[in-house]
Amino acid sequence: MTVVTRFPPSPTGFLHIGSARTALFNWLYARHHNGVFLLRIEDTDKARSTQAAIDAIVDGMKWLGLNWDNNQELYLQSKHIARHTEIALEMLANGNAYKCYCSQQELEEMRSHQKANGLPMRYDGRWRDRDASDAPAGAPFVVRLKAPQTGETVVKDHVRGEVTVQNSQLDDMVLLRSDGSPTYMLSVVVDDHDMGVNHVIRGDDHFTNTFRQIQILKAMNWPVPEYAHIPLIHGSDGQKMSKRHGALGVDEYRKMGYLPDAVRNYLLRLGWSHGDDEVISTQQAIEWFNLEHIVSSPAKFDYVKLDSVNSHYMREMDDTKLSRAVAGMMDDTALSRAAAGMINDTALSRLVQGMPGLKQRAKNLKELADSALFYVLPRPLPLNDGAKKILTADAKAMLRLLRGVIDSVTDFSAYNIETAVKEYAIAQGKKLGDAAQPLRAALSGSNVSPPVFEVASILGKTETLARINDVLSDNV
């Protein structure tokens, strides 16, 4: 049997980070078994579904590298409403469903009675065995499943284990609304069957739906898929995940500068484990992933751990590839407006050379872009408050003298520059820092940077001297 999984988001907003984890688990399980991973857009809620949300879902999936196998034409649930309706009418014809003519007032009175008498709040089946001729002429109706009233429905779940519910606890759910539109519970079952889905991996919040969906499957004599319900993600404090915990769209994580490989790795470890392994490559994840190692308790989202994983991936990334990603991130920064058109071959070369010293300190691409901006900004560089504090009259006097020392260095390597500056500082009875700090401020516009002599070497003698001259001429 070929394993077929699916990810069925509703296009009513962004691709939520929790939904992205569900997509990842489905994708990995399919890839592990050389199976099929399908994407289905459940857009039947036309009042809330938007094309922008569909585009965001597709874009987020592509950014995460979760390619789906039915990408010739996006599967839109709304295009299959006629099929969903057909199945409801088929159940109506074979006696597995019936028309219910209850008015809204009757339903409200029924619920009020049940509440007042401490009874379970569910439809009481009053139209289950009545003839349609009992209804007023032209009265609206819904179509309900004629669910079994005795026996039990069993869910064999890869995470929860075997769970049983007595059928007497389940009521006759609506399949078709009074306007003829199919309900979610019907549509999802029909779509899964028609798409050949045989493994349903989804959030734990869908677990109770499973019992009812199995009843539809059995009414149609369709095979029941295997199920795995993933516990939800909570915040680091154990509370329901909110925006402050990280309940954001995938696109926000991209804007914050996280790498897709790192996000995938982190999401994988939210609710699944492989021993003590923390950093897991995509190939390893495909090889190792199974349903048995999904944990049964809610995972906790932790930005500190995400930052740690992301830092690792940045450090391991090829410097040229990382530099291009950083250059792209600069397009989103306010300061980069001044650098428009400056990410040319020379600027990119500086980024690549400077990347080993830059990427050790950053947690994400945004931080890396901010710290690397001085390599590509046009002169004169803006100075931050720390740099302005360093560049006192005495510091500028030191820079005037250093200008000649630096100009005299022929082989402009970091070692040679540092040697020349150190010898000069000692000769003047100064510490190396007395010379290095003003130089750092002039070259980077900041009081913090990678090793300053490395920076000077990467900038080259001409640019280094020009930046010193800008500071000395107060052209900043």
Sequence and secondary structure as in RCSB ss.txt:
>XXXX:A:sequence
MTVVTRFPPSPTGFLHIGSARTALFNWLYARHHNGVFLLRIEDTDKARSTQAAIDAIVDGMKWLGLNWDNNQELY
LQSKHIARHTEIALEMLANGNAYKCYCSQQELEEMRSHQKANGLPMRYDGRWRDRDASDAPAGAPFVVRLKAPQT
GETVVKDHVRGEVTVQNSQLDDMVLLRSDGSPTYMLSVVVDDHDMGVNHVIRGDDHFTNTFRQIQILKAMNWPVP
EYAHIPLIHGSDGQKMSKRHGALGVDEYRKMGYLPDAVRNYLLRLGWSHGDDEVISTQQAIEWFNLEHIVSSPAK
FDYVKLDSVNSHYMREMDDTKLSRAVAGMMDDTALSRAAAGMINDTALSRLVQGMPGLKQRAKNLKELADSALFY
VLPRPLPLNDGAKKILTADAKAMLRLLRGVIDSVTDFSAYNIETAVKEYAIAQGKKLGDAAQPLRAALSGSNVSP
PVFEVASILGKTETLARINDVLSDNV
>XXXX:A:secstr
   EEEE   SSS  BHHHHHHHHHHHHHHHHTT EEEEEE    TTT  HHHHHHHHHHHHHHT   S TTS E
EGGGGHHHHHHHHHHHHHTTSEEEE   HHHHHHHHHHHHHTT   S   TTSS  GGGS TT   EEEE   SS
SEEEEEETTTEEEEEEGGG    EEE TTS B HHHHHHHHHHHTT  EEEEEGGGHHHHHHHHHHHHHTT    
EEEEE  EE TTSSB  TTTT  BHHHHHHTT  HHHHHHHHHTSSB  TT     HHHHHHH  STTB SS EE
  HHHHHHHHHHHHHHS HHHHHHHHHHHHTTSSGGGGGTT  SHHHHHHHHHHHHHHTTT SSHHHHHHHHGGG
TS SS    HHHHHH  HHHHHHHHHHHHHHHT SS  HHHHHHHHHHHHHHTT  HHHHHHHHHHHHHSSS  S
 HHHHHHHH HHHHHHHHHHHHTT  
